Amino acid sequence: MDKEDEEIENILSKPVRELSEYLHARKPGTAGKLLQALTEDPRKTARRLAVEIQKKRMRDIAEDERLENLMHFERELYRQGIRLIAGVDEAGVAPLAGPVVAAAVIPPQNYKLPGLDDSKKILNPGKRETLARQIKEDSVCWATGIAEVEEIDRLNVYRAGLLAMKRAVENLVEKPEYLLVDARTIPHCSIPQRAVVHGDALCGSIAAASIIAKTARDNCMMEMDRAYPGYGFANHKGYPTPEHLRLLKKKGPLPVHRKSYAPVRDALALAPAQKVLFPD
């Protein structure tokens, strides 16, 4: 028996609980022979553990490949000698109330954050907040920009979103060398940029920006909920849910509602003027 086989035999002699802790701590691909031996273990729980570990390792490998692909656009720029690359995205186009919030993020080179994805695919708010905190900690720098309700009504939401993006880029403490922007380009911006269609799902830096923008806007709507209790902003975040539409019709619009949006215009036409300024 060689040294490796002797080590495997010693490891297999451990209780299954200790085996589980040991195997989960190992890096993917570093315990192949041990796992093979575990599949032949007479203990049913040990064999079940081997299957569980193998499935987890396959998921880890798939996630690593996904994250590698997510940095494809950035790697193209790294090869050209460009280092400070900012992803830019916005959140809050569809809601009836509140601002549009954009974010710009310069991630470190070859960034791989497990779970990084388009914020719309991350349905758990706690997970989004955890990812946002990690992105902020890891990034070279990050910033947000806001377009207020009055600007949305005056400019339209598309142009207001571009304005919020421009402000986010301008708020970065490090000037980026290049911008990767979700599905559009920012006007009146001297920094070279590229529009990436579905960038929040296909480009790592844009995905990071989408998470920062989404969590920042959600936090803004939580503050709005405290300022205007009874409108449910903490739950629907300003989106036109049936409950929001019901409350809008019942109570009348607030100053933070977007008057250029049809449901708000309809509610304004029905509501007495004092309800707009002094809701119940």
C-alpha positions as CSV (number, residue, x, y, z in Angstrom):
1,M,0.0,0.0,0.0
2,D,1.5,3.3,-1.0
3,K,1.4,6.5,1.0
4,E,-1.7,7.9,-0.8
5,D,-3.7,4.7,-0.4
6,E,-2.8,4.6,3.3
7,E,-3.9,8.2,3.7
8,I,-7.2,7.5,2.0
9,E,-7.8,4.5,4.2
10,N,-7.2,6.6,7.3
11,I,-9.6,9.2,6.0
12,L,-12.3,6.6,5.3
13,S,-12.0,5.4,8.8
14,K,-13.5,8.7,10.0
15,P,-17.2,9.0,11.0
16,V,-19.4,10.1,8.1
17,R,-20.0,13.6,9.6
18,E,-16.2,14.2,9.8
19,L,-15.9,12.9,6.3
20,S,-18.5,15.3,5.1
21,E,-16.7,18.3,6.6
22,Y,-13.4,17.2,5.2
23,L,-14.7,16.7,1.7
24,H,-16.7,19.9,1.6
25,A,-13.5,21.8,2.6
26,R,-11.4,20.3,-0.3
27,K,-11.1,22.2,-3.6
28,P,-12.9,20.8,-6.7
29,G,-10.8,18.1,-8.3
30,T,-8.4,17.5,-5.4
31,A,-10.1,14.4,-4.0
32,G,-10.9,12.2,-7.0
33,K,-9.3,9.0,-5.8
34,L,-10.9,9.5,-2.3
35,L,-14.3,10.0,-3.8
36,Q,-14.0,6.9,-5.9
37,A,-13.1,4.9,-2.8
38,L,-16.1,6.5,-1.0
39,T,-18.5,5.2,-3.6
40,E,-17.4,1.7,-2.7
41,D,-17.7,2.2,1.0
42,P,-20.0,-0.3,2.7
43,R,-21.8,2.4,4.6
44,K,-24.9,3.7,2.8
45,T,-24.5,7.2,4.3
46,A,-20.9,7.3,3.0
47,R,-21.9,6.3,-0.5
48,R,-24.7,8.9,-0.4
49,L,-22.2,11.5,0.7
50,A,-20.0,10.6,-2.3
51,V,-22.9,11.3,-4.7
52,E,-23.7,14.6,-2.9
53,I,-20.1,15.8,-3.1
54,Q,-19.8,14.8,-6.8
55,K,-23.0,16.7,-7.7
56,K,-21.7,19.8,-5.7
57,R,-18.4,19.6,-7.6
58,M,-20.1,19.5,-10.9
59,R,-22.2,22.5,-9.9
60,D,-19.0,24.3,-8.8
61,I,-17.3,23.5,-12.1
62,A,-20.3,24.8,-14.1
63,E,-20.4,28.0,-12.0
64,D,-16.7,28.6,-12.5
65,E,-17.2,28.2,-16.3
66,R,-20.2,30.6,-16.2
67,L,-18.3,33.2,-14.3
68,E,-15.4,32.8,-16.7
69,N,-17.7,33.4,-19.7
70,L,-19.2,36.4,-17.8
71,M,-15.9,38.3,-18.1
72,H,-15.6,37.7,-21.9
73,F,-16.1,41.4,-22.8
74,E,-13.7,42.6,-20.2
75,R,-11.0,40.1,-21.2
76,E,-11.1,41.5,-24.8
77,L,-10.3,44.9,-23.4
78,Y,-7.6,43.6,-21.0
79,R,-5.8,42.1,-24.0
80,Q,-5.8,45.7,-25.5
81,G,-4.1,47.0,-22.4
82,I,-7.2,48.6,-21.0
83,R,-7.5,48.0,-17.2
84,L,-10.1,50.3,-15.6
85,I,-13.3,49.0,-17.2
86,A,-16.6,50.2,-15.7
87,G,-19.9,48.3,-16.1
88,V,-23.0,50.6,-16.1
89,D,-26.6,49.8,-15.6
90,E,-29.8,51.3,-14.2
91,A,-32.9,50.2,-12.3
92,G,-36.4,51.6,-12.0
93,V,-37.7,52.1,-15.6
94,A,-41.1,50.4,-15.1
95,P,-42.2,51.7,-11.6
96,L,-44.8,54.4,-11.2
97,A,-43.0,56.1,-8.4
98,G,-39.5,57.0,-7.2
99,P,-36.3,57.8,-9.1
100,V,-34.3,55.9,-11.7
101,V,-31.1,54.8,-10.1
102,A,-28.0,53.9,-12.1
103,A,-24.7,52.3,-10.9
104,A,-21.2,52.2,-12.3
105,V,-18.7,49.6,-11.1
106,I,-15.1,49.0,-11.9
107,P,-14.4,45.4,-10.8
108,P,-10.9,43.9,-10.3
109,Q,-9.4,42.1,-13.2
110,N,-10.8,38.7,-14.0
111,Y,-13.4,39.1,-11.3
112,K,-15.2,35.9,-10.2
113,L,-17.9,36.3,-7.6
114,P,-20.0,33.2,-7.1
115,G,-23.7,34.0,-7.7
116,L,-22.9,37.2,-9.8
117,D,-25.7,37.6,-12.3
118,D,-28.4,39.9,-13.7
119,S,-30.1,41.4,-10.7
120,K,-33.5,40.4,-12.2
121,K,-32.6,36.8,-11.9
122,I,-31.7,37.1,-8.2
123,L,-35.1,36.9,-6.6
124,N,-34.0,36.8,-3.0
125,P,-33.5,40.3,-1.7
126,G,-31.1,39.1,1.1
127,K,-28.9,37.4,-1.5
128,R,-28.9,40.6,-3.7
129,E,-27.8,42.7,-0.6
130,T,-25.1,40.1,0.2
131,L,-23.8,40.3,-3.3
132,A,-24.0,44.1,-3.4
133,R,-21.9,44.3,-0.2
134,Q,-19.3,42.0,-1.6
135,I,-19.1,43.8,-4.9
136,K,-18.6,47.1,-3.1
137,E,-15.8,45.6,-1.0
138,D,-14.1,44.0,-4.0
139,S,-14.4,46.7,-6.6
140,V,-11.7,49.2,-7.5
141,C,-14.5,51.7,-7.1
142,W,-18.3,52.0,-7.5
143,A,-20.8,54.8,-7.6
144,T,-24.5,55.5,-8.1
145,G,-26.4,58.2,-9.9
146,I,-30.0,59.3,-9.7
147,A,-32.6,60.9,-11.9
148,E,-35.5,62.2,-9.9
149,V,-39.2,62.0,-10.6
150,E,-39.3,65.5,-11.9
151,E,-36.6,64.7,-14.4
152,I,-38.3,61.5,-15.5
153,D,-41.5,63.5,-16.2
154,R,-39.7,66.3,-18.0
155,L,-37.3,64.2,-20.1
156,N,-39.0,60.8,-20.3
157,V,-37.7,57.8,-18.5
158,Y,-35.3,56.6,-21.2
159,R,-33.4,59.9,-21.2
160,A,-33.6,60.1,-17.4
161,G,-32.0,56.7,-17.2
162,L,-29.2,57.9,-19.4
163,L,-28.8,60.9,-17.2
164,A,-28.6,58.7,-14.1
165,M,-25.9,56.6,-15.8
166,K,-23.9,59.6,-16.8
167,R,-24.0,60.8,-13.2
168,A,-23.0,57.4,-11.8
169,V,-19.9,57.4,-14.1
170,E,-19.0,61.0,-13.1
171,N,-19.3,60.0,-9.4
172,L,-16.6,57.3,-9.7
173,V,-13.5,58.3,-7.8
174,E,-11.3,56.7,-10.5
175,K,-11.9,57.7,-14.0
176,P,-12.6,54.6,-16.1
177,E,-10.7,54.0,-19.4
178,Y,-13.7,52.2,-21.0
179,L,-17.4,51.7,-20.3
180,L,-19.5,48.6,-20.9
181,V,-23.2,49.8,-20.8
182,D,-26.3,47.7,-20.8
183,A,-28.0,48.0,-24.2
184,R,-27.2,51.6,-24.9
185,T,-24.5,54.3,-25.0
186,I,-24.4,57.3,-22.7
187,P,-24.6,60.6,-24.7
188,H,-22.2,63.5,-24.1
189,C,-19.6,61.2,-22.5
190,S,-16.0,61.4,-23.5
191,I,-15.0,57.9,-22.3
192,P,-14.9,55.2,-25.0
193,Q,-17.9,52.9,-24.5
194,R,-19.7,49.9,-25.9
195,A,-23.4,49.0,-25.7
196,V,-23.9,45.3,-24.7
197,V,-27.4,44.0,-25.4
198,H,-28.6,41.9,-22.4
199,G,-25.4,43.1,-20.8
200,D,-26.7,42.5,-17.3
201,A,-26.9,38.8,-18.1
202,L,-23.8,38.5,-20.3
203,C,-21.2,40.8,-18.9
204,G,-19.7,40.6,-15.4
205,S,-19.1,44.3,-14.8
206,I,-22.6,45.2,-16.0
207,A,-24.1,42.5,-13.8
208,A,-22.3,43.9,-10.8
209,A,-23.7,47.4,-11.7
210,S,-27.2,46.0,-12.1
211,I,-27.0,44.5,-8.5
212,I,-25.7,47.8,-7.0
213,A,-28.4,49.8,-8.9
214,K,-31.2,47.5,-7.9
215,T,-30.3,47.3,-4.2
216,A,-29.8,51.1,-4.1
217,R,-33.2,51.8,-5.6
218,D,-34.9,49.2,-3.3
219,N,-33.4,50.9,-0.3
220,C,-34.6,54.3,-1.6
221,M,-38.1,52.9,-1.9
222,M,-37.9,51.6,1.7
223,E,-37.2,55.1,2.8
224,M,-40.1,56.3,0.7
225,D,-42.3,53.8,2.5
226,R,-41.4,55.4,5.8
227,A,-42.0,58.9,4.4
228,Y,-45.4,57.9,2.9
229,P,-46.9,55.0,5.0
230,G,-49.9,53.2,3.7
231,Y,-48.8,53.1,0.0
232,G,-46.9,49.8,0.2
233,F,-43.7,51.0,-1.3
234,A,-41.7,48.6,0.9
235,N,-43.5,45.7,-0.8
236,H,-44.1,46.7,-4.5
237,K,-41.1,49.2,-4.8
238,G,-43.2,51.5,-6.9
239,Y,-44.0,48.8,-9.6
240,P,-47.6,48.8,-11.0
241,T,-48.8,45.8,-9.0
242,P,-52.6,45.3,-8.5
243,E,-52.2,46.5,-4.9
244,H,-50.3,49.6,-5.9
245,L,-52.9,50.5,-8.5
246,R,-55.7,50.0,-6.0
247,L,-54.0,52.3,-3.5
248,L,-53.2,54.8,-6.1
249,K,-56.9,55.0,-7.1
250,K,-58.1,55.0,-3.5
251,K,-55.6,57.5,-2.0
252,G,-54.6,59.5,-5.0
253,P,-51.0,60.1,-6.3
254,L,-48.1,61.4,-4.2
255,P,-45.5,64.0,-5.2
256,V,-43.1,61.0,-5.7
257,H,-45.4,59.4,-8.4
258,R,-44.4,59.8,-12.0
259,K,-47.1,62.0,-13.5
260,S,-46.1,61.2,-17.1
261,Y,-47.1,57.5,-16.5
262,A,-50.7,56.7,-17.6
263,P,-52.0,55.1,-14.4
264,V,-50.8,58.2,-12.4
265,R,-52.3,60.6,-15.0
266,D,-55.6,58.7,-14.7
267,A,-55.5,58.8,-10.9
268,L,-54.7,62.5,-11.0
269,A,-57.7,63.1,-13.2
270,L,-59.9,61.5,-10.6
271,A,-58.3,62.6,-7.3
272,P,-59.1,66.0,-5.6
273,A,-56.1,68.3,-5.7
274,Q,-55.6,68.1,-1.9
275,K,-55.2,64.3,-2.0
276,V,-52.2,64.7,-4.2
277,L,-50.4,66.9,-1.7
278,F,-51.9,65.5,1.5
279,P,-52.8,61.8,1.2
280,D,-54.5,60.0,4.0
